[in-house]
Amino acid sequence: MLDLSFRPEDCMEEFVLEYENRLYRTAIAIIGNKADAEDIVQDCQGN
């Protein structure tokens, strides 16, 4: 059986996991702080 979920939270988490490195690098470029960039990407994952 296929495990299809159309909940926005699941789609967002999948997106973040797929693009985690790119999101992290983008956050560093915008924020300028590695620790804050890590926090931002983790918050997107819901951790």
C-alpha distance matrix in Angstrom:
0.0 3.8 6.4 9.1 12.3 15.5 17.8 20.9 21.2 17.9 19.1 22.5 21.5 19.5 22.6 24.9 23.3 23.3 26.9 28.3 31.2 32.2 32.1 34.2 36.7 37.0 37.5 40.2 41.9 42.0 42.7 44.7 43.7 41.1 40.6 40.0 37.6 35.5 35.5 34.4 31.4 30.5 30.9 28.5 25.9 26.5 28.0
3.8 0.0 3.8 5.8 9.3 12.4 15.0 17.8 18.2 14.8 15.6 19.1 18.3 16.1 19.0 21.6 20.1 20.0 23.5 25.1 28.1 28.8 28.6 30.9 33.4 33.5 34.1 36.9 38.4 38.5 39.4 41.4 40.6 38.1 37.7 37.0 34.5 32.6 32.7 31.4 28.3 27.7 28.0 25.4 23.0 23.9 25.6
6.4 3.8 0.0 3.8 6.5 10.0 12.0 14.8 14.8 11.5 12.8 16.1 15.1 13.4 16.6 18.9 17.6 18.0 21.4 22.6 25.9 26.7 26.2 28.3 31.1 31.1 31.4 34.3 36.0 35.9 36.5 38.6 37.6 35.2 34.6 33.8 31.5 29.6 29.4 28.2 25.3 24.4 24.6 22.2 19.6 20.3 22.0
9.1 5.8 3.8 0.0 3.7 6.7 9.3 12.1 12.9 9.8 10.4 14.0 13.9 12.2 14.9 17.6 17.0 17.1 20.2 21.8 25.1 25.5 24.8 27.3 29.9 29.5 29.9 33.0 34.4 34.1 34.9 37.3 36.6 34.5 34.1 32.9 30.5 28.9 28.6 27.0 24.3 23.8 23.6 20.8 18.8 19.6 21.9
12.3 9.3 6.5 3.7 0.0 3.7 5.6 8.6 9.4 6.9 8.0 11.5 11.7 10.9 13.5 15.9 15.9 16.5 19.2 20.5 24.1 24.3 23.1 25.6 28.4 27.8 27.8 31.1 32.6 31.9 32.6 35.2 34.4 32.6 31.9 30.5 28.3 26.9 26.2 24.4 22.0 21.4 20.8 18.1 16.4 16.8 19.4
15.5 12.4 10.0 6.7 3.7 0.0 3.8 6.3 8.5 7.1 7.1 10.4 11.8 11.4 13.0 15.7 16.5 17.0 19.0 20.6 24.2 23.9 22.4 25.2 27.9 26.7 26.8 30.3 31.5 30.5 31.4 34.2 33.8 32.3 31.7 29.9 27.7 26.8 25.9 23.7 21.7 21.5 20.4 17.5 16.6 16.9 20.1
17.8 15.0 12.0 9.3 5.6 3.8 0.0 3.8 5.4 5.4 6.6 8.8 10.2 11.0 12.7 14.6 15.8 17.0 18.7 19.7 23.4 23.3 21.3 23.8 26.7 25.5 25.1 28.6 30.0 28.8 29.3 32.3 31.6 30.3 29.4 27.4 25.6 24.6 23.4 21.3 19.6 19.1 17.6 15.0 14.2 14.0 17.3
20.9 17.8 14.8 12.1 8.6 6.3 3.8 0.0 3.8 5.4 5.1 6.1 8.6 9.9 10.5 12.2 14.2 15.3 16.4 17.4 21.0 20.5 18.3 21.0 23.8 22.2 21.8 25.4 26.6 25.2 25.9 28.9 28.5 27.4 26.7 24.5 22.7 22.1 20.8 18.3 16.9 16.9 15.1 12.2 12.3 12.4 16.0
21.2 18.2 14.8 12.9 9.4 8.5 5.4 3.8 0.0 3.8 5.5 5.2 6.1 8.6 9.9 10.5 12.2 14.2 15.4 15.6 19.4 19.4 17.0 19.1 22.3 21.2 20.4 23.8 25.5 24.2 24.4 27.3 26.4 25.1 24.1 22.1 20.5 19.4 18.0 16.0 14.4 13.8 12.2 9.7 9.1 8.8 12.3
17.9 14.8 11.5 9.8 6.9 7.1 5.4 5.4 3.8 0.0 3.8 5.4 5.2 6.1 8.6 9.9 10.6 12.3 14.2 14.8 18.6 19.0 17.1 19.4 22.5 21.8 21.4 24.7 26.4 25.6 26.0 28.6 27.7 25.9 25.1 23.6 21.6 20.2 19.3 17.6 15.3 14.7 14.0 11.3 9.7 10.3 13.2
19.1 15.6 12.8 10.4 8.0 7.1 6.6 5.1 5.5 3.8 0.0 3.8 5.5 5.2 6.1 8.7 10.0 10.6 12.2 13.7 17.2 17.0 15.4 18.2 20.8 19.9 20.0 23.4 24.7 23.9 24.8 27.4 27.0 25.4 25.2 23.4 21.0 20.1 19.7 17.4 15.0 15.3 14.7 11.3 10.6 12.1 15.2
22.5 19.1 16.1 14.0 11.5 10.4 8.8 6.1 5.2 5.4 3.8 0.0 3.8 5.4 5.0 6.1 8.6 9.9 10.5 11.3 14.9 14.6 12.4 15.1 17.9 16.8 16.5 20.0 21.4 20.5 21.2 23.9 23.4 22.0 21.7 19.8 17.4 16.8 16.2 13.6 11.5 12.1 11.2 7.7 7.7 9.5 12.7
21.5 18.3 15.1 13.9 11.7 11.8 10.2 8.6 6.1 5.2 5.5 3.8 0.0 3.8 5.4 5.1 6.1 8.5 9.9 9.9 13.7 14.3 12.4 14.3 17.5 17.2 16.7 19.8 21.7 21.2 21.5 23.8 22.8 20.9 20.3 19.0 16.7 15.2 14.8 13.1 10.4 10.2 10.2 7.2 5.3 7.6 10.1
19.5 16.1 13.4 12.2 10.9 11.4 11.0 9.9 8.6 6.1 5.2 5.4 3.8 0.0 3.8 5.5 5.2 6.1 8.6 9.7 13.2 13.8 12.8 15.1 17.8 17.7 18.0 20.9 22.6 22.5 23.3 25.3 24.6 22.4 22.4 21.3 18.6 17.2 17.5 15.7 12.6 12.9 13.5 10.4 8.6 11.2 13.3
22.6 19.0 16.6 14.9 13.5 13.0 12.7 10.5 9.9 8.6 6.1 5.0 5.4 3.8 0.0 3.8 5.5 5.2 6.1 8.0 11.3 11.0 9.9 12.8 15.2 14.6 15.3 18.4 19.6 19.5 20.7 22.8 22.6 20.7 21.1 19.8 16.7 16.1 16.6 14.3 11.2 12.7 13.1 9.5 9.1 12.2 14.5
24.9 21.6 18.9 17.6 15.9 15.7 14.6 12.2 10.5 9.9 8.7 6.1 5.1 5.5 3.8 0.0 3.8 5.4 5.2 5.2 8.9 9.2 7.5 9.7 12.6 12.5 12.6 15.4 17.2 17.2 17.8 19.8 19.2 17.2 17.4 16.2 13.3 12.3 13.0 10.9 7.6 9.0 10.0 6.8 6.3 9.9 11.7
23.3 20.1 17.6 17.0 15.9 16.5 15.8 14.2 12.2 10.6 10.0 8.6 6.1 5.2 5.5 3.8 0.0 3.8 5.6 5.2 8.6 10.1 9.5 10.9 13.8 14.5 14.8 17.1 19.1 19.7 20.2 21.7 20.7 18.1 18.3 17.9 14.9 13.2 14.3 13.1 9.4 10.0 12.0 9.4 7.5 11.0 11.9
23.3 20.0 18.0 17.1 16.5 17.0 17.0 15.3 14.2 12.3 10.6 9.9 8.5 6.1 5.2 5.4 3.8 0.0 3.8 5.8 8.3 9.0 9.6 11.7 13.6 14.3 15.5 17.7 19.1 20.0 21.1 22.4 22.1 19.6 20.4 20.0 16.6 15.4 17.1 15.4 11.8 13.2 15.1 12.1 10.9 14.5 15.7
26.9 23.5 21.4 20.2 19.2 19.0 18.7 16.4 15.4 14.2 12.2 10.5 9.9 8.6 6.1 5.2 5.6 3.8 0.0 3.8 5.7 5.4 6.0 8.5 10.1 10.5 12.0 14.3 15.4 16.4 17.8 19.0 19.0 16.8 18.1 17.4 13.8 13.4 15.3 13.2 9.9 12.3 14.1 11.2 11.0 14.8 16.0
28.3 25.1 22.6 21.8 20.5 20.6 19.7 17.4 15.6 14.8 13.7 11.3 9.9 9.7 8.0 5.2 5.2 5.8 3.8 0.0 3.8 5.5 5.1 6.0 8.6 9.8 10.4 12.3 14.2 15.3 15.9 16.9 16.3 13.8 14.7 14.4 10.9 9.9 12.0 10.6 7.0 9.2 11.6 9.5 9.1 12.8 13.3
31.2 28.1 25.9 25.1 24.1 24.2 23.4 21.0 19.4 18.6 17.2 14.9 13.7 13.2 11.3 8.9 8.6 8.3 5.7 3.8 0.0 3.8 5.4 5.1 6.2 8.5 9.8 10.6 12.4 14.3 15.1 15.4 15.0 12.4 14.1 14.4 10.7 10.1 13.1 12.1 9.1 11.6 14.3 12.6 12.6 16.2 16.2
32.2 28.8 26.7 25.5 24.3 23.9 23.3 20.5 19.4 19.0 17.0 14.6 14.3 13.8 11.0 9.2 10.1 9.0 5.4 5.5 3.8 0.0 3.8 5.4 5.2 6.1 8.5 9.9 10.6 12.3 14.0 14.6 15.2 13.3 15.5 15.0 11.2 11.8 14.4 12.4 10.0 13.2 15.1 13.0 13.9 17.4 18.1
32.1 28.6 26.2 24.8 23.1 22.4 21.3 18.3 17.0 17.1 15.4 12.4 12.4 12.8 9.9 7.5 9.5 9.6 6.0 5.1 5.4 3.8 0.0 3.8 5.5 5.1 6.0 8.6 9.8 10.5 11.7 13.2 13.5 12.0 13.5 12.3 8.6 9.5 11.4 8.9 6.8 10.4 11.7 9.6 11.2 14.4 15.4
34.2 30.9 28.3 27.3 25.6 25.2 23.8 21.0 19.1 19.4 18.2 15.1 14.3 15.1 12.8 9.7 10.9 11.7 8.5 6.0 5.1 5.4 3.8 0.0 3.8 5.4 5.1 6.2 8.7 9.9 10.2 10.9 10.5 8.4 10.2 9.7 5.9 6.6 9.4 8.0 6.2 9.4 11.5 10.6 11.8 14.9 14.9
36.7 33.4 31.1 29.9 28.4 27.9 26.7 23.8 22.3 22.5 20.8 17.9 17.5 17.8 15.2 12.6 13.8 13.6 10.1 8.6 6.2 5.2 5.5 3.8 0.0 3.8 5.4 5.1 6.2 8.7 9.9 9.8 10.4 8.9 11.8 11.5 7.9 9.5 12.5 11.1 9.9 13.2 15.1 14.1 15.5 18.6 18.7
37.0 33.5 31.1 29.5 27.8 26.7 25.5 22.2 21.2 21.8 19.9 16.8 17.2 17.7 14.6 12.5 14.5 14.3 10.5 9.8 8.5 6.1 5.1 5.4 3.8 0.0 3.8 5.4 5.0 6.3 8.5 9.5 11.0 10.6 13.2 11.8 8.3 10.9 12.9 10.5 10.0 13.7 14.7 13.3 15.6 18.4 19.2
37.5 34.1 31.4 29.9 27.8 26.8 25.1 21.8 20.4 21.4 20.0 16.5 16.7 18.0 15.3 12.6 14.8 15.5 12.0 10.4 9.8 8.5 6.0 5.1 5.4 3.8 0.0 3.8 5.4 5.1 5.7 7.5 8.3 8.2 10.1 8.1 5.0 8.2 9.6 7.4 7.9 11.4 12.1 11.5 14.0 16.4 17.0
40.2 36.9 34.3 33.0 31.1 30.3 28.6 25.4 23.8 24.7 23.4 20.0 19.8 20.9 18.4 15.4 17.1 17.7 14.3 12.3 10.6 9.9 8.6 6.2 5.1 5.4 3.8 0.0 3.8 5.5 5.2 4.8 5.7 5.8 8.8 7.9 5.3 8.5 10.7 9.7 10.3 13.4 14.6 14.6 16.7 19.0 19.0
41.9 38.4 36.0 34.4 32.6 31.5 30.0 26.6 25.5 26.4 24.7 21.4 21.7 22.6 19.6 17.2 19.1 19.1 15.4 14.2 12.4 10.6 9.8 8.7 6.2 5.0 5.4 3.8 0.0 3.8 5.9 5.5 8.3 9.3 12.4 11.2 8.9 12.2 14.2 12.5 13.1 16.5 17.4 16.9 19.3 21.7 22.1
42.0 38.5 35.9 34.1 31.9 30.5 28.8 25.2 24.2 25.6 23.9 20.5 21.2 22.5 19.5 17.2 19.7 20.0 16.4 15.3 14.3 12.3 10.5 9.9 8.7 6.3 5.1 5.5 3.8 0.0 3.8 5.8 8.6 10.5 12.7 10.4 8.7 12.5 13.4 11.2 12.7 16.1 16.1 15.7 18.7 20.7 21.4
42.7 39.4 36.5 34.9 32.6 31.4 29.3 25.9 24.4 26.0 24.8 21.2 21.5 23.3 20.7 17.8 20.2 21.1 17.8 15.9 15.1 14.0 11.7 10.2 9.9 8.5 5.7 5.2 5.9 3.8 0.0 3.8 5.5 8.1 9.7 7.2 6.8 10.6 11.1 9.7 12.0 14.7 14.7 15.3 18.1 19.6 19.9
44.7 41.4 38.6 37.3 35.2 34.2 32.3 28.9 27.3 28.6 27.4 23.9 23.8 25.3 22.8 19.8 21.7 22.4 19.0 16.9 15.4 14.6 13.2 10.9 9.8 9.5 7.5 4.8 5.5 5.8 3.8 0.0 3.8 6.7 9.3 8.3 7.9 11.3 12.7 12.1 13.9 16.5 17.2 17.9 20.3 22.0 21.8
43.7 40.6 37.6 36.6 34.4 33.8 31.6 28.5 26.4 27.7 27.0 23.4 22.8 24.6 22.6 19.2 20.7 22.1 19.0 16.3 15.0 15.2 13.5 10.5 10.4 11.0 8.3 5.7 8.3 8.6 5.5 3.8 0.0 3.8 5.7 5.5 6.2 8.8 10.1 10.6 12.5 14.4 15.4 16.8 18.8 20.2 19.4
41.1 38.1 35.2 34.5 32.6 32.3 30.3 27.4 25.1 25.9 25.4 22.0 20.9 22.4 20.7 17.2 18.1 19.6 16.8 13.8 12.4 13.3 12.0 8.4 8.9 10.6 8.2 5.8 9.3 10.5 8.1 6.7 3.8 0.0 3.8 5.5 5.0 6.2 8.7 9.9 10.7 12.3 14.2 15.5 16.8 18.6 17.4
40.6 37.7 34.6 34.1 31.9 31.7 29.4 26.7 24.1 25.1 25.2 21.7 20.3 22.4 21.1 17.4 18.3 20.4 18.1 14.7 14.1 15.5 13.5 10.2 11.8 13.2 10.1 8.8 12.4 12.7 9.7 9.3 5.7 3.8 0.0 3.8 5.4 5.2 6.4 8.8 10.2 10.7 12.4 14.5 15.6 16.7 15.1
40.0 37.0 33.8 32.9 30.5 29.9 27.4 24.5 22.1 23.6 23.4 19.8 19.0 21.3 19.8 16.2 17.9 20.0 17.4 14.4 14.4 15.0 12.3 9.7 11.5 11.8 8.1 7.9 11.2 10.4 7.2 8.3 5.5 5.5 3.8 0.0 3.8 5.4 5.0 6.2 8.8 9.8 10.4 12.5 14.4 15.2 14.4
37.6 34.5 31.5 30.5 28.3 27.7 25.6 22.7 20.5 21.6 21.0 17.4 16.7 18.6 16.7 13.3 14.9 16.6 13.8 10.9 10.7 11.2 8.6 5.9 7.9 8.3 5.0 5.3 8.9 8.7 6.8 7.9 6.2 5.0 5.4 3.8 0.0 3.8 5.4 5.1 6.3 8.6 9.8 10.8 12.7 14.4 14.0
35.5 32.6 29.6 28.9 26.9 26.8 24.6 22.1 19.4 20.2 20.1 16.8 15.2 17.2 16.1 12.3 13.2 15.4 13.4 9.9 10.1 11.8 9.5 6.6 9.5 10.9 8.2 8.5 12.2 12.5 10.6 11.3 8.8 6.2 5.2 5.4 3.8 0.0 3.8 5.4 5.3 6.1 8.6 10.0 10.8 12.5 11.3
35.5 32.7 29.4 28.6 26.2 25.9 23.4 20.8 18.0 19.3 19.7 16.2 14.8 17.5 16.6 13.0 14.3 17.1 15.3 12.0 13.1 14.4 11.4 9.4 12.5 12.9 9.6 10.7 14.2 13.4 11.1 12.7 10.1 8.7 6.4 5.0 5.4 3.8 0.0 3.8 5.5 5.1 6.0 8.6 9.9 10.5 9.4
34.4 31.4 28.2 27.0 24.4 23.7 21.3 18.3 16.0 17.6 17.4 13.6 13.1 15.7 14.3 10.9 13.1 15.4 13.2 10.6 12.1 12.4 8.9 8.0 11.1 10.5 7.4 9.7 12.5 11.2 9.7 12.1 10.6 9.9 8.8 6.2 5.1 5.4 3.8 0.0 3.8 5.5 5.1 6.3 8.8 10.0 10.3
31.4 28.3 25.3 24.3 22.0 21.7 19.6 16.9 14.4 15.3 15.0 11.5 10.4 12.6 11.2 7.6 9.4 11.8 9.9 7.0 9.1 10.0 6.8 6.2 9.9 10.0 7.9 10.3 13.1 12.7 12.0 13.9 12.5 10.7 10.2 8.8 6.3 5.3 5.5 3.8 0.0 3.8 5.4 5.1 6.5 8.9 9.3
30.5 27.7 24.4 23.8 21.4 21.5 19.1 16.9 13.8 14.7 15.3 12.1 10.2 12.9 12.7 9.0 10.0 13.2 12.3 9.2 11.6 13.2 10.4 9.4 13.2 13.7 11.4 13.4 16.5 16.1 14.7 16.5 14.4 12.3 10.7 9.8 8.6 6.1 5.1 5.5 3.8 0.0 3.8 5.3 5.0 6.4 5.7
30.9 28.0 24.6 23.6 20.8 20.4 17.6 15.1 12.2 14.0 14.7 11.2 10.2 13.5 13.1 10.0 12.0 15.1 14.1 11.6 14.3 15.1 11.7 11.5 15.1 14.7 12.1 14.6 17.4 16.1 14.7 17.2 15.4 14.2 12.4 10.4 9.8 8.6 6.0 5.1 5.4 3.8 0.0 3.8 5.3 5.1 6.0
28.5 25.4 22.2 20.8 18.1 17.5 15.0 12.2 9.7 11.3 11.3 7.7 7.2 10.4 9.5 6.8 9.4 12.1 11.2 9.5 12.6 13.0 9.6 10.6 14.1 13.3 11.5 14.6 16.9 15.7 15.3 17.9 16.8 15.5 14.5 12.5 10.8 10.0 8.6 6.3 5.1 5.3 3.8 0.0 3.8 5.4 7.8
25.9 23.0 19.6 18.8 16.4 16.6 14.2 12.3 9.1 9.7 10.6 7.7 5.3 8.6 9.1 6.3 7.5 10.9 11.0 9.1 12.6 13.9 11.2 11.8 15.5 15.6 14.0 16.7 19.3 18.7 18.1 20.3 18.8 16.8 15.6 14.4 12.7 10.8 9.9 8.8 6.5 5.0 5.3 3.8 0.0 3.8 5.6
26.5 23.9 20.3 19.6 16.8 16.9 14.0 12.4 8.8 10.3 12.1 9.5 7.6 11.2 12.2 9.9 11.0 14.5 14.8 12.8 16.2 17.4 14.4 14.9 18.6 18.4 16.4 19.0 21.7 20.7 19.6 22.0 20.2 18.6 16.7 15.2 14.4 12.5 10.5 10.0 8.9 6.4 5.1 5.4 3.8 0.0 3.8
28.0 25.6 22.0 21.9 19.4 20.1 17.3 16.0 12.3 13.2 15.2 12.7 10.1 13.3 14.5 11.7 11.9 15.7 16.0 13.3 16.2 18.1 15.4 14.9 18.7 19.2 17.0 19.0 22.1 21.4 19.9 21.8 19.4 17.4 15.1 14.4 14.0 11.3 9.4 10.3 9.3 5.7 6.0 7.8 5.6 3.8 0.0
